[in-house]
Amino acid sequence: YHNNGVHSLAVSDPDQPHTTVLAGTFSSMDVHPETGEFWLTSIPDFVTPSTVYRYTASGVLKNSWTTGIGANGVWWR
């Protein structure tokens, strides 16, 4: 789940403590359906360009891009 970072928890026992996969504040989170990569956006304000970050499923940053203002998600075709 996405809340002040990216965290994981066991679906079979959601009362157990979560594991932080990625620390940070992100505006949106999408997971690539084939690779399991995390695609996160950061919107600093609505005047400055946003940033898209691409992380591996284990939380290693692969790359990032500066995008337009207010980027709030990604999609694949």
PDB file of N, CA, C, O and CB in Angstrom:
ATOM      1  N   TYR A   1       0.830  -1.187   0.000  1.00  0.00           N
ATOM      2  CA  TYR A   1       0.000   0.000   0.000  1.00  0.00           C
ATOM      3  C   TYR A   1       0.866   1.237   0.000  1.00  0.00           C
ATOM      4  O   TYR A   1       2.070   1.154   0.240  1.00  0.00           O
ATOM      5  CB  TYR A   1      -0.940   0.005   1.197  1.00  0.00           C
ATOM      6  N   HIS A   2       0.275   2.373  -0.263  1.00  0.00           N
ATOM      7  CA  HIS A   2       0.989   3.639  -0.468  1.00  0.00           C
ATOM      8  C   HIS A   2       0.502   4.635   0.569  1.00  0.00           C
ATOM      9  O   HIS A   2      -0.650   5.066   0.529  1.00  0.00           O
ATOM     10  CB  HIS A   2       0.775   4.193  -1.919  1.00  0.00           C
ATOM     11  N   ASN A   3       1.385   5.005   1.506  1.00  0.00           N
ATOM     12  CA  ASN A   3       1.055   5.982   2.538  1.00  0.00           C
ATOM     13  C   ASN A   3       2.368   6.411   3.177  1.00  0.00           C
ATOM     14  O   ASN A   3       2.929   5.668   3.983  1.00  0.00           O
ATOM     15  CB  ASN A   3       0.053   5.393   3.609  1.00  0.00           C
ATOM     16  N   ASN A   4       2.869   7.598   2.832  1.00  0.00           N
ATOM     17  CA  ASN A   4       4.185   8.039   3.313  1.00  0.00           C
ATOM     18  C   ASN A   4       5.252   7.010   2.994  1.00  0.00           C
ATOM     19  O   ASN A   4       6.050   6.650   3.860  1.00  0.00           O
ATOM     20  CB  ASN A   4       4.149   8.304   4.822  1.00  0.00           C
ATOM     21  N   GLY A   5       5.270   6.543   1.783  1.00  0.00           N
ATOM     22  CA  GLY A   5       6.197   5.519   1.327  1.00  0.00           C
ATOM     23  C   GLY A   5       5.408   4.366   0.738  1.00  0.00           C
ATOM     24  O   GLY A   5       4.185   4.433   0.612  1.00  0.00           O
ATOM     25  N   VAL A   6       6.114   3.314   0.380  1.00  0.00           N
ATOM     26  CA  VAL A   6       5.471   2.113  -0.145  1.00  0.00           C
ATOM     27  C   VAL A   6       5.735   1.005   0.854  1.00  0.00           C
ATOM     28  O   VAL A   6       6.876   0.765   1.249  1.00  0.00           O
ATOM     29  CB  VAL A   6       6.000   1.737  -1.582  1.00  0.00           C
ATOM     30  N   HIS A   7       4.672   0.336   1.256  1.00  0.00           N
ATOM     31  CA  HIS A   7       4.766  -0.684   2.296  1.00  0.00           C
ATOM     32  C   HIS A   7       4.101  -1.972   1.822  1.00  0.00           C
ATOM     33  O   HIS A   7       3.225  -1.946   0.958  1.00  0.00           O
ATOM     34  CB  HIS A   7       4.117  -0.189   3.610  1.00  0.00           C
ATOM     35  N   SER A   8       4.516  -3.077   2.384  1.00  0.00           N
ATOM     36  CA  SER A   8       3.860  -4.347   2.079  1.00  0.00           C
ATOM     37  C   SER A   8       3.371  -4.976   3.366  1.00  0.00           C
ATOM     38  O   SER A   8       3.911  -4.728   4.444  1.00  0.00           O
ATOM     39  CB  SER A   8       4.818  -5.308   1.331  1.00  0.00           C
ATOM     40  N   LEU A   9       2.346  -5.788   3.237  1.00  0.00           N
ATOM     41  CA  LEU A   9       1.834  -6.530   4.383  1.00  0.00           C
ATOM     42  C   LEU A   9       1.260  -7.839   3.885  1.00  0.00           C
ATOM     43  O   LEU A   9       0.932  -7.982   2.708  1.00  0.00           O
ATOM     44  CB  LEU A   9       0.765  -5.711   5.161  1.00  0.00           C
ATOM     45  N   ALA A  10       1.143  -8.782   4.785  1.00  0.00           N
ATOM     46  CA  ALA A  10       0.617 -10.099   4.421  1.00  0.00           C
ATOM     47  C   ALA A  10      -0.900 -10.011   4.294  1.00  0.00           C
ATOM     48  O   ALA A  10      -1.581  -9.606   5.236  1.00  0.00           O
ATOM     49  CB  ALA A  10       1.022 -11.177   5.476  1.00  0.00           C
ATOM     50  N   VAL A  11      -1.419 -10.380   3.159  1.00  0.00           N
ATOM     51  CA  VAL A  11      -2.866 -10.352   2.941  1.00  0.00           C
ATOM     52  C   VAL A  11      -3.549 -11.329   3.885  1.00  0.00           C
ATOM     53  O   VAL A  11      -4.673 -11.089   4.326  1.00  0.00           O
ATOM     54  CB  VAL A  11      -3.211 -10.689   1.473  1.00  0.00           C
ATOM     55  N   SER A  12      -2.872 -12.429   4.194  1.00  0.00           N
ATOM     56  CA  SER A  12      -3.457 -13.449   5.076  1.00  0.00           C
ATOM     57  C   SER A  12      -3.576 -12.973   6.520  1.00  0.00           C
ATOM     58  O   SER A  12      -4.392 -13.501   7.276  1.00  0.00           O
ATOM     59  CB  SER A  12      -2.622 -14.717   5.029  1.00  0.00           C
ATOM     60  N   ASP A  13      -2.766 -11.972   6.919  1.00  0.00           N
ATOM     61  CA  ASP A  13      -2.826 -11.469   8.292  1.00  0.00           C
ATOM     62  C   ASP A  13      -2.485  -9.982   8.305  1.00  0.00           C
ATOM     63  O   ASP A  13      -1.376  -9.609   8.687  1.00  0.00           O
ATOM     64  CB  ASP A  13      -1.859 -12.261   9.217  1.00  0.00           C
ATOM     65  N   PRO A  14      -3.427  -9.125   7.892  1.00  0.00           N
ATOM     66  CA  PRO A  14      -3.144  -7.690   7.780  1.00  0.00           C
ATOM     67  C   PRO A  14      -2.887  -7.003   9.118  1.00  0.00           C
ATOM     68  O   PRO A  14      -2.499  -5.835   9.135  1.00  0.00           O
ATOM     69  CB  PRO A  14      -4.283  -7.010   7.095  1.00  0.00           C
ATOM     70  N   ASP A  15      -3.093  -7.697  10.240  1.00  0.00           N
ATOM     71  CA  ASP A  15      -2.814  -7.093  11.542  1.00  0.00           C
ATOM     72  C   ASP A  15      -1.334  -7.137  11.901  1.00  0.00           C
ATOM     73  O   ASP A  15      -0.907  -6.499  12.863  1.00  0.00           O
ATOM     74  CB  ASP A  15      -3.615  -7.792  12.616  1.00  0.00           C
ATOM     75  N   GLN A  16      -0.556  -7.885  11.135  1.00  0.00           N
ATOM     76  CA  GLN A  16       0.887  -7.955  11.371  1.00  0.00           C
ATOM     77  C   GLN A  16       1.541  -6.645  10.942  1.00  0.00           C
ATOM     78  O   GLN A  16       0.998  -5.935  10.095  1.00  0.00           O
ATOM     79  CB  GLN A  16       1.515  -9.154  10.609  1.00  0.00           C
ATOM     80  N   PRO A  17       2.706  -6.314  11.518  1.00  0.00           N
ATOM     81  CA  PRO A  17       3.397  -5.080  11.111  1.00  0.00           C
ATOM     82  C   PRO A  17       3.747  -5.104   9.622  1.00  0.00           C
ATOM     83  O   PRO A  17       4.010  -6.161   9.048  1.00  0.00           O
ATOM     84  CB  PRO A  17       4.677  -4.882  11.945  1.00  0.00           C
ATOM     85  N   HIS A  18       3.744  -3.937   9.019  1.00  0.00           N
ATOM     86  CA  HIS A  18       4.094  -3.832   7.604  1.00  0.00           C
ATOM     87  C   HIS A  18       5.608  -3.752   7.428  1.00  0.00           C
ATOM     88  O   HIS A  18       6.351  -3.507   8.379  1.00  0.00           O
ATOM     89  CB  HIS A  18       3.418  -2.603   6.971  1.00  0.00           C
ATOM     90  N   THR A  19       6.038  -3.961   6.204  1.00  0.00           N
ATOM     91  CA  THR A  19       7.436  -3.805   5.828  1.00  0.00           C
ATOM     92  C   THR A  19       7.525  -2.615   4.885  1.00  0.00           C
ATOM     93  O   THR A  19       6.783  -2.549   3.906  1.00  0.00           O
ATOM     94  CB  THR A  19       8.007  -5.107   5.163  1.00  0.00           C
ATOM     95  N   THR A  20       8.422  -1.674   5.164  1.00  0.00           N
ATOM     96  CA  THR A  20       8.609  -0.533   4.275  1.00  0.00           C
ATOM     97  C   THR A  20       9.493  -0.953   3.115  1.00  0.00           C
ATOM     98  O   THR A  20      10.632  -1.377   3.313  1.00  0.00           O
ATOM     99  CB  THR A  20       9.226   0.673   5.030  1.00  0.00           C
ATOM    100  N   VAL A  21       8.967  -0.834   1.902  1.00  0.00           N
ATOM    101  CA  VAL A  21       9.713  -1.164   0.686  1.00  0.00           C
ATOM    102  C   VAL A  21      10.445   0.076   0.177  1.00  0.00           C
ATOM    103  O   VAL A  21      11.609  -0.006  -0.215  1.00  0.00           O
ATOM    104  CB  VAL A  21       8.763  -1.723  -0.409  1.00  0.00           C
ATOM    105  N   LEU A  22       9.760   1.232   0.183  1.00  0.00           N
ATOM    106  CA  LEU A  22      10.343   2.504  -0.250  1.00  0.00           C
ATOM    107  C   LEU A  22       9.904   3.599   0.708  1.00  0.00           C
ATOM    108  O   LEU A  22       8.710   3.762   0.960  1.00  0.00           O
ATOM    109  CB  LEU A  22       9.925   2.850  -1.712  1.00  0.00           C
ATOM    110  N   ALA A  23      10.851   4.345   1.240  1.00  0.00           N
ATOM    111  CA  ALA A  23      10.521   5.486   2.090  1.00  0.00           C
ATOM    112  C   ALA A  23      10.370   6.714   1.203  1.00  0.00           C
ATOM    113  O   ALA A  23      11.024   6.817   0.165  1.00  0.00           O
ATOM    114  CB  ALA A  23      11.613   5.715   3.187  1.00  0.00           C
ATOM    115  N   GLY A  24       9.523   7.634   1.601  1.00  0.00           N
ATOM    116  CA  GLY A  24       9.366   8.874   0.851  1.00  0.00           C
ATOM    117  C   GLY A  24       7.923   9.265   0.715  1.00  0.00           C
ATOM    118  O   GLY A  24       7.020   8.532   1.116  1.00  0.00           O
ATOM    119  N   THR A  25       7.716  10.424   0.146  1.00  0.00           N
ATOM    120  CA  THR A  25       6.377  10.929  -0.081  1.00  0.00           C
ATOM    121  C   THR A  25       6.135  10.967  -1.582  1.00  0.00           C
ATOM    122  O   THR A  25       6.876  11.615  -2.322  1.00  0.00           O
ATOM    123  CB  THR A  25       6.184  12.336   0.560  1.00  0.00           C
ATOM    124  N   PHE A  26       5.111  10.280  -2.022  1.00  0.00           N
ATOM    125  CA  PHE A  26       4.791  10.200  -3.443  1.00  0.00           C
ATOM    126  C   PHE A  26       3.343  10.608  -3.648  1.00  0.00           C
ATOM    127  O   PHE A  26       2.514  10.461  -2.750  1.00  0.00           O
ATOM    128  CB  PHE A  26       5.044   8.773  -3.994  1.00  0.00           C
ATOM    129  N   SER A  27       3.044  11.117  -4.824  1.00  0.00           N
ATOM    130  CA  SER A  27       1.688  11.571  -5.128  1.00  0.00           C
ATOM    131  C   SER A  27       0.810  10.459  -5.667  1.00  0.00           C
ATOM    132  O   SER A  27      -0.401  10.461  -5.445  1.00  0.00           O
ATOM    133  CB  SER A  27       1.733  12.701  -6.119  1.00  0.00           C
ATOM    134  N   SER A  28       1.415   9.498  -6.382  1.00  0.00           N
ATOM    135  CA  SER A  28       0.650   8.369  -6.891  1.00  0.00           C
ATOM    136  C   SER A  28       1.556   7.162  -7.007  1.00  0.00           C
ATOM    137  O   SER A  28       2.781   7.285  -7.024  1.00  0.00           O
ATOM    138  CB  SER A  28       0.007   8.701  -8.252  1.00  0.00           C
ATOM    139  N   MET A  29       0.936   5.983  -7.089  1.00  0.00           N
ATOM    140  CA  MET A  29       1.683   4.751  -7.252  1.00  0.00           C
ATOM    141  C   MET A  29       0.947   3.849  -8.221  1.00  0.00           C
ATOM    142  O   MET A  29      -0.260   3.640  -8.098  1.00  0.00           O
ATOM    143  CB  MET A  29       1.895   4.048  -5.899  1.00  0.00           C
ATOM    144  N   ASP A  30       1.680   3.317  -9.184  1.00  0.00           N
ATOM    145  CA  ASP A  30       1.148   2.324 -10.115  1.00  0.00           C
ATOM    146  C   ASP A  30       2.135   1.167 -10.138  1.00  0.00           C
ATOM    147  O   ASP A  30       3.335   1.368  -9.952  1.00  0.00           O
ATOM    148  CB  ASP A  30       0.928   2.927 -11.561  1.00  0.00           C
ATOM    149  N   VAL A  31       1.639  -0.029 -10.363  1.00  0.00           N
ATOM    150  CA  VAL A  31       2.494  -1.212 -10.447  1.00  0.00           C
ATOM    151  C   VAL A  31       2.321  -1.813 -11.833  1.00  0.00           C
ATOM    152  O   VAL A  31       1.203  -2.101 -12.261  1.00  0.00           O
ATOM    153  CB  VAL A  31       2.146  -2.259  -9.326  1.00  0.00           C
ATOM    154  N   HIS A  32       3.440  -1.998 -12.532  1.00  0.00           N
ATOM    155  CA  HIS A  32       3.391  -2.552 -13.882  1.00  0.00           C
ATOM    156  C   HIS A  32       2.845  -3.974 -13.802  1.00  0.00           C
ATOM    157  O   HIS A  32       3.358  -4.779 -13.024  1.00  0.00           O
ATOM    158  CB  HIS A  32       4.801  -2.530 -14.556  1.00  0.00           C
ATOM    159  N   PRO A  33       1.828  -4.301 -14.578  1.00  0.00           N
ATOM    160  CA  PRO A  33       1.176  -5.607 -14.456  1.00  0.00           C
ATOM    161  C   PRO A  33       2.040  -6.796 -14.855  1.00  0.00           C
ATOM    162  O   PRO A  33       1.767  -7.918 -14.428  1.00  0.00           O
ATOM    163  CB  PRO A  33      -0.051  -5.616 -15.280  1.00  0.00           C
ATOM    164  N   GLU A  34       3.064  -6.583 -15.655  1.00  0.00           N
ATOM    165  CA  GLU A  34       3.914  -7.696 -16.087  1.00  0.00           C
ATOM    166  C   GLU A  34       5.222  -7.791 -15.316  1.00  0.00           C
ATOM    167  O   GLU A  34       5.691  -8.892 -15.029  1.00  0.00           O
ATOM    168  CB  GLU A  34       4.213  -7.564 -17.551  1.00  0.00           C
ATOM    169  N   THR A  35       5.819  -6.647 -14.975  1.00  0.00           N
ATOM    170  CA  THR A  35       7.133  -6.664 -14.326  1.00  0.00           C
ATOM    171  C   THR A  35       7.071  -6.523 -12.815  1.00  0.00           C
ATOM    172  O   THR A  35       8.021  -6.887 -12.122  1.00  0.00           O
ATOM    173  CB  THR A  35       7.981  -5.569 -14.881  1.00  0.00           C
ATOM    174  N   GLY A  36       5.962  -5.999 -12.291  1.00  0.00           N
ATOM    175  CA  GLY A  36       5.854  -5.749 -10.854  1.00  0.00           C
ATOM    176  C   GLY A  36       6.612  -4.513 -10.412  1.00  0.00           C
ATOM    177  O   GLY A  36       6.719  -4.252  -9.214  1.00  0.00           O
ATOM    178  N   GLU A  37       7.145  -3.738 -11.369  1.00  0.00           N
ATOM    179  CA  GLU A  37       7.862  -2.516 -11.013  1.00  0.00           C
ATOM    180  C   GLU A  37       6.898  -1.481 -10.444  1.00  0.00           C
ATOM    181  O   GLU A  37       5.728  -1.421 -10.821  1.00  0.00           O
ATOM    182  CB  GLU A  37       8.598  -1.943 -12.237  1.00  0.00           C
ATOM    183  N   PHE A  38       7.422  -0.665  -9.522  1.00  0.00           N
ATOM    184  CA  PHE A  38       6.668   0.450  -8.961  1.00  0.00           C
ATOM    185  C   PHE A  38       6.951   1.683  -9.805  1.00  0.00           C
ATOM    186  O   PHE A  38       8.109   2.003 -10.074  1.00  0.00           O
ATOM    187  CB  PHE A  38       7.039   0.694  -7.461  1.00  0.00           C
ATOM    188  N   TRP A  39       5.914   2.364 -10.216  1.00  0.00           N
ATOM    189  CA  TRP A  39       6.025   3.639 -10.918  1.00  0.00           C
ATOM    190  C   TRP A  39       5.344   4.664 -10.021  1.00  0.00           C
ATOM    191  O   TRP A  39       4.135   4.591  -9.798  1.00  0.00           O
ATOM    192  CB  TRP A  39       5.370   3.588 -12.373  1.00  0.00           C
ATOM    193  N   LEU A  40       6.111   5.616  -9.508  1.00  0.00           N
ATOM    194  CA  LEU A  40       5.605   6.592  -8.553  1.00  0.00           C
ATOM    195  C   LEU A  40       5.777   7.997  -9.102  1.00  0.00           C
ATOM    196  O   LEU A  40       6.731   8.273  -9.829  1.00  0.00           O
ATOM    197  CB  LEU A  40       6.317   6.452  -7.202  1.00  0.00           C
ATOM    198  N   THR A  41       4.856   8.883  -8.753  1.00  0.00           N
ATOM    199  CA  THR A  41       4.994  10.277  -9.164  1.00  0.00           C
ATOM    200  C   THR A  41       5.172  11.160  -7.937  1.00  0.00           C
ATOM    201  O   THR A  41       4.728  10.830  -6.837  1.00  0.00           O
ATOM    202  CB  THR A  41       3.769  10.731  -9.987  1.00  0.00           C
ATOM    203  N   SER A  42       5.826  12.281  -8.156  1.00  0.00           N
ATOM    204  CA  SER A  42       6.012  13.295  -7.123  1.00  0.00           C
ATOM    205  C   SER A  42       5.590  14.628  -7.714  1.00  0.00           C
ATOM    206  O   SER A  42       6.138  15.076  -8.721  1.00  0.00           O
ATOM    207  CB  SER A  42       7.497  13.339  -6.611  1.00  0.00           C
ATOM    208  N   ILE A  43       4.608  15.260  -7.078  1.00  0.00           N
ATOM    209  CA  ILE A  43       4.106  16.559  -7.527  1.00  0.00           C
ATOM    210  C   ILE A  43       4.525  17.586  -6.478  1.00  0.00           C
ATOM    211  O   ILE A  43       3.912  17.650  -5.412  1.00  0.00           O
ATOM    212  CB  ILE A  43       2.531  16.544  -7.733  1.00  0.00           C
ATOM    213  N   PRO A  44       5.559  18.396  -6.753  1.00  0.00           N
ATOM    214  CA  PRO A  44       6.007  19.364  -5.747  1.00  0.00           C
ATOM    215  C   PRO A  44       4.993  20.485  -5.522  1.00  0.00           C
ATOM    216  O   PRO A  44       4.822  20.958  -4.398  1.00  0.00           O
ATOM    217  CB  PRO A  44       7.338  19.961  -6.162  1.00  0.00           C
ATOM    218  N   ASP A  45       4.332  20.900  -6.580  1.00  0.00           N
ATOM    219  CA  ASP A  45       3.284  21.929  -6.543  1.00  0.00           C
ATOM    220  C   ASP A  45       2.651  21.928  -7.928  1.00  0.00           C
ATOM    221  O   ASP A  45       2.963  21.058  -8.741  1.00  0.00           O
ATOM    222  CB  ASP A  45       3.861  23.372  -6.153  1.00  0.00           C
ATOM    223  N   PHE A  46       1.799  22.852  -8.207  1.00  0.00           N
ATOM    224  CA  PHE A  46       1.160  22.872  -9.515  1.00  0.00           C
ATOM    225  C   PHE A  46       1.720  23.979 -10.410  1.00  0.00           C
ATOM    226  O   PHE A  46       1.015  24.533 -11.253  1.00  0.00           O
ATOM    227  CB  PHE A  46      -0.338  23.045  -9.355  1.00  0.00           C
ATOM    228  N   VAL A  47       3.014  24.289 -10.205  1.00  0.00           N
ATOM    229  CA  VAL A  47       3.735  25.243 -11.028  1.00  0.00           C
ATOM    230  C   VAL A  47       5.023  24.603 -11.550  1.00  0.00           C
ATOM    231  O   VAL A  47       5.493  24.940 -12.637  1.00  0.00           O
ATOM    232  CB  VAL A  47       4.046  26.528 -10.228  1.00  0.00           C
ATOM    233  N   THR A  48       5.587  23.684 -10.774  1.00  0.00           N
ATOM    234  CA  THR A  48       6.854  23.021 -11.081  1.00  0.00           C
ATOM    235  C   THR A  48       6.588  21.671 -11.744  1.00  0.00           C
ATOM    236  O   THR A  48       5.637  20.987 -11.365  1.00  0.00           O
ATOM    237  CB  THR A  48       7.705  22.838  -9.798  1.00  0.00           C
ATOM    238  N   PRO A  49       7.403  21.268 -12.723  1.00  0.00           N
ATOM    239  CA  PRO A  49       7.226  19.940 -13.320  1.00  0.00           C
ATOM    240  C   PRO A  49       7.305  18.823 -12.277  1.00  0.00           C
ATOM    241  O   PRO A  49       8.015  18.935 -11.278  1.00  0.00           O
ATOM    242  CB  PRO A  49       8.278  19.710 -14.400  1.00  0.00           C
ATOM    243  N   SER A  50       6.574  17.763 -12.529  1.00  0.00           N
ATOM    244  CA  SER A  50       6.559  16.589 -11.660  1.00  0.00           C
ATOM    245  C   SER A  50       7.708  15.660 -12.029  1.00  0.00           C
ATOM    246  O   SER A  50       8.401  15.881 -13.022  1.00  0.00           O
ATOM    247  CB  SER A  50       5.206  15.845 -11.763  1.00  0.00           C
ATOM    248  N   THR A  51       7.906  14.618 -11.221  1.00  0.00           N
ATOM    249  CA  THR A  51       8.904  13.597 -11.499  1.00  0.00           C
ATOM    250  C   THR A  51       8.243  12.238 -11.428  1.00  0.00           C
ATOM    251  O   THR A  51       7.421  11.993 -10.545  1.00  0.00           O
ATOM    252  CB  THR A  51      10.090  13.685 -10.511  1.00  0.00           C
ATOM    253  N   VAL A  52       8.593  11.346 -12.351  1.00  0.00           N
ATOM    254  CA  VAL A  52       8.157   9.951 -12.315  1.00  0.00           C
ATOM    255  C   VAL A  52       9.379   9.114 -11.965  1.00  0.00           C
ATOM    256  O   VAL A  52      10.442   9.269 -12.566  1.00  0.00           O
ATOM    257  CB  VAL A  52       7.516   9.496 -13.691  1.00  0.00           C
ATOM    258  N   TYR A  53       9.219   8.218 -10.980  1.00  0.00           N
ATOM    259  CA  TYR A  53      10.291   7.318 -10.550  1.00  0.00           C
ATOM    260  C   TYR A  53       9.903   5.889 -10.880  1.00  0.00           C
ATOM    261  O   TYR A  53       8.752   5.496 -10.694  1.00  0.00           O
ATOM    262  CB  TYR A  53      10.578   7.469  -9.030  1.00  0.00           C
ATOM    263  N   ARG A  54      10.856   5.110 -11.369  1.00  0.00           N
ATOM    264  CA  ARG A  54      10.623   3.697 -11.678  1.00  0.00           C
ATOM    265  C   ARG A  54      11.545   2.853 -10.800  1.00  0.00           C
ATOM    266  O   ARG A  54      12.769   2.961 -10.875  1.00  0.00           O
ATOM    267  CB  ARG A  54      10.867   3.396 -13.203  1.00  0.00           C
ATOM    268  N   TYR A  55      10.933   2.014  -9.970  1.00  0.00           N
ATOM    269  CA  TYR A  55      11.669   1.151  -9.048  1.00  0.00           C
ATOM    270  C   TYR A  55      11.417  -0.312  -9.380  1.00  0.00           C
ATOM    271  O   TYR A  55      10.353  -0.668  -9.886  1.00  0.00           O
ATOM    272  CB  TYR A  55      11.271   1.444  -7.591  1.00  0.00           C
ATOM    273  N   THR A  56      12.399  -1.153  -9.092  1.00  0.00           N
ATOM    274  CA  THR A  56      12.183  -2.593  -9.212  1.00  0.00           C
ATOM    275  C   THR A  56      11.187  -3.030  -8.147  1.00  0.00           C
ATOM    276  O   THR A  56      10.884  -2.270  -7.226  1.00  0.00           O
ATOM    277  CB  THR A  56      13.524  -3.377  -9.076  1.00  0.00           C
ATOM    278  N   ALA A  57      10.682  -4.241  -8.268  1.00  0.00           N
ATOM    279  CA  ALA A  57       9.738  -4.778  -7.283  1.00  0.00           C
ATOM    280  C   ALA A  57      10.375  -4.892  -5.899  1.00  0.00           C
ATOM    281  O   ALA A  57       9.665  -4.934  -4.894  1.00  0.00           O
ATOM    282  CB  ALA A  57       9.225  -6.149  -7.734  1.00  0.00           C
ATOM    283  N   SER A  58      11.706  -4.941  -5.838  1.00  0.00           N
ATOM    284  CA  SER A  58      12.388  -5.023  -4.542  1.00  0.00           C
ATOM    285  C   SER A  58      12.805  -3.661  -4.012  1.00  0.00           C
ATOM    286  O   SER A  58      13.434  -3.580  -2.957  1.00  0.00           O
ATOM    287  CB  SER A  58      13.604  -5.911  -4.653  1.00  0.00           C
ATOM    288  N   GLY A  59      12.464  -2.583  -4.727  1.00  0.00           N
ATOM    289  CA  GLY A  59      12.692  -1.236  -4.215  1.00  0.00           C
ATOM    290  C   GLY A  59      13.973  -0.551  -4.659  1.00  0.00           C
ATOM    291  O   GLY A  59      14.407   0.399  -4.007  1.00  0.00           O
ATOM    292  N   VAL A  60      14.594  -0.997  -5.743  1.00  0.00           N
ATOM    293  CA  VAL A  60      15.806  -0.360  -6.267  1.00  0.00           C
ATOM    294  C   VAL A  60      15.410   0.608  -7.377  1.00  0.00           C
ATOM    295  O   VAL A  60      14.707   0.232  -8.315  1.00  0.00           O
ATOM    296  CB  VAL A  60      16.825  -1.427  -6.795  1.00  0.00           C
ATOM    297  N   LEU A  61      15.864   1.858  -7.268  1.00  0.00           N
ATOM    298  CA  LEU A  61      15.548   2.862  -8.289  1.00  0.00           C
ATOM    299  C   LEU A  61      16.207   2.489  -9.606  1.00  0.00           C
ATOM    300  O   LEU A  61      17.423   2.303  -9.659  1.00  0.00           O
ATOM    301  CB  LEU A  61      16.004   4.270  -7.840  1.00  0.00           C
ATOM    302  N   LYS A  62      15.417   2.375 -10.673  1.00  0.00           N
ATOM    303  CA  LYS A  62      15.950   2.087 -12.010  1.00  0.00           C
ATOM    304  C   LYS A  62      16.221   3.377 -12.768  1.00  0.00           C
ATOM    305  O   LYS A  62      17.281   3.525 -13.378  1.00  0.00           O
ATOM    306  CB  LYS A  62      14.973   1.201 -12.806  1.00  0.00           C
ATOM    307  N   ASN A  63      15.271   4.317 -12.738  1.00  0.00           N
ATOM    308  CA  ASN A  63      15.466   5.610 -13.391  1.00  0.00           C
ATOM    309  C   ASN A  63      14.328   6.545 -13.008  1.00  0.00           C
ATOM    310  O   ASN A  63      13.379   6.147 -12.333  1.00  0.00           O
ATOM    311  CB  ASN A  63      15.547   5.449 -14.931  1.00  0.00           C
ATOM    312  N   SER A  64      14.439   7.795 -13.450  1.00  0.00           N
ATOM    313  CA  SER A  64      13.402   8.793 -13.183  1.00  0.00           C
ATOM    314  C   SER A  64      13.360   9.774 -14.340  1.00  0.00           C
ATOM    315  O   SER A  64      14.326   9.921 -15.088  1.00  0.00           O
ATOM    316  CB  SER A  64      13.661   9.536 -11.838  1.00  0.00           C
ATOM    317  N   TRP A  65      12.208  10.451 -14.474  1.00  0.00           N
ATOM    318  CA  TRP A  65      11.996  11.414 -15.551  1.00  0.00           C
ATOM    319  C   TRP A  65      11.304  12.645 -15.000  1.00  0.00           C
ATOM    320  O   TRP A  65      10.484  12.556 -14.086  1.00  0.00           O
ATOM    321  CB  TRP A  65      11.167  10.794 -16.697  1.00  0.00           C
ATOM    322  N   THR A  66      11.641  13.792 -15.562  1.00  0.00           N
ATOM    323  CA  THR A  66      10.889  15.013 -15.301  1.00  0.00           C
ATOM    324  C   THR A  66       9.742  15.026 -16.295  1.00  0.00           C
ATOM    325  O   THR A  66       9.933  14.757 -17.481  1.00  0.00           O
ATOM    326  CB  THR A  66      11.791  16.309 -15.425  1.00  0.00           C
ATOM    327  N   THR A  67       8.556  15.340 -15.809  1.00  0.00           N
ATOM    328  CA  THR A  67       7.364  15.314 -16.654  1.00  0.00           C
ATOM    329  C   THR A  67       6.667  16.666 -16.623  1.00  0.00           C
ATOM    330  O   THR A  67       7.237  17.664 -16.183  1.00  0.00           O
ATOM    331  CB  THR A  67       6.398  14.203 -16.201  1.00  0.00           C
ATOM    332  N   GLY A  68       5.451  16.683 -17.086  1.00  0.00           N
ATOM    333  CA  GLY A  68       4.653  17.902 -17.037  1.00  0.00           C
ATOM    334  C   GLY A  68       4.190  18.207 -15.621  1.00  0.00           C
ATOM    335  O   GLY A  68       4.477  17.458 -14.687  1.00  0.00           O
ATOM    336  N   ILE A  69       3.497  19.275 -15.478  1.00  0.00           N
ATOM    337  CA  ILE A  69       2.999  19.719 -14.176  1.00  0.00           C
ATOM    338  C   ILE A  69       1.808  18.851 -13.752  1.00  0.00           C
ATOM    339  O   ILE A  69       0.908  18.596 -14.552  1.00  0.00           O
ATOM    340  CB  ILE A  69       2.591  21.221 -14.224  1.00  0.00           C
ATOM    341  N   GLY A  70       1.807  18.407 -12.514  1.00  0.00           N
ATOM    342  CA  GLY A  70       0.673  17.677 -11.938  1.00  0.00           C
ATOM    343  C   GLY A  70       0.525  16.240 -12.400  1.00  0.00           C
ATOM    344  O   GLY A  70      -0.595  15.730 -12.426  1.00  0.00           O
ATOM    345  N   ALA A  71       1.609  15.564 -12.766  1.00  0.00           N
ATOM    346  CA  ALA A  71       1.514  14.154 -13.187  1.00  0.00           C
ATOM    347  C   ALA A  71       1.041  13.309 -12.003  1.00  0.00           C
ATOM    348  O   ALA A  71       1.681  13.287 -10.951  1.00  0.00           O
ATOM    349  CB  ALA A  71       2.896  13.628 -13.724  1.00  0.00           C
ATOM    350  N   ASN A  72      -0.078  12.620 -12.182  1.00  0.00           N
ATOM    351  CA  ASN A  72      -0.643  11.877 -11.051  1.00  0.00           C
ATOM    352  C   ASN A  72      -0.857  10.402 -11.355  1.00  0.00           C
ATOM    353  O   ASN A  72      -1.704   9.764 -10.729  1.00  0.00           O
ATOM    354  CB  ASN A  72      -1.952  12.495 -10.638  1.00  0.00           C
ATOM    355  N   GLY A  73      -0.112   9.849 -12.298  1.00  0.00           N
ATOM    356  CA  GLY A  73      -0.225   8.433 -12.580  1.00  0.00           C
ATOM    357  C   GLY A  73       0.429   8.087 -13.907  1.00  0.00           C
ATOM    358  O   GLY A  73       0.781   8.971 -14.688  1.00  0.00           O
ATOM    359  N   VAL A  74       0.586   6.807 -14.151  1.00  0.00           N
ATOM    360  CA  VAL A  74       1.149   6.326 -15.409  1.00  0.00           C
ATOM    361  C   VAL A  74       0.246   5.249 -15.963  1.00  0.00           C
ATOM    362  O   VAL A  74      -0.577   4.688 -15.240  1.00  0.00           O
ATOM    363  CB  VAL A  74       2.591   5.791 -15.218  1.00  0.00           C
ATOM    364  N   TRP A  75       0.394   4.957 -17.246  1.00  0.00           N
ATOM    365  CA  TRP A  75      -0.341   3.858 -17.864  1.00  0.00           C
ATOM    366  C   TRP A  75       0.517   3.276 -18.960  1.00  0.00           C
ATOM    367  O   TRP A  75       1.409   3.938 -19.490  1.00  0.00           O
ATOM    368  CB  TRP A  75      -1.713   4.327 -18.421  1.00  0.00           C
ATOM    369  N   TRP A  76       0.244   2.049 -19.290  1.00  0.00           N
ATOM    370  CA  TRP A  76       1.015   1.326 -20.299  1.00  0.00           C
ATOM    371  C   TRP A  76       0.072   0.904 -21.411  1.00  0.00           C
ATOM    372  O   TRP A  76      -1.105   0.634 -21.173  1.00  0.00           O
ATOM    373  CB  TRP A  76       1.744   0.090 -19.684  1.00  0.00           C
ATOM    374  N   ARG A  77       0.605   0.847 -22.638  1.00  0.00           N
ATOM    375  CA  ARG A  77      -0.231   0.363 -23.717  1.00  0.00           C
ATOM    376  C   ARG A  77       0.398  -0.810 -24.389  1.00  0.00           C
ATOM    377  O   ARG A  77      -0.169  -1.358 -25.334  1.00  0.00           O
ATOM    378  CB  ARG A  77      -0.498   1.445 -24.716  1.00  0.00           C
TER     379      ARG A  77
END
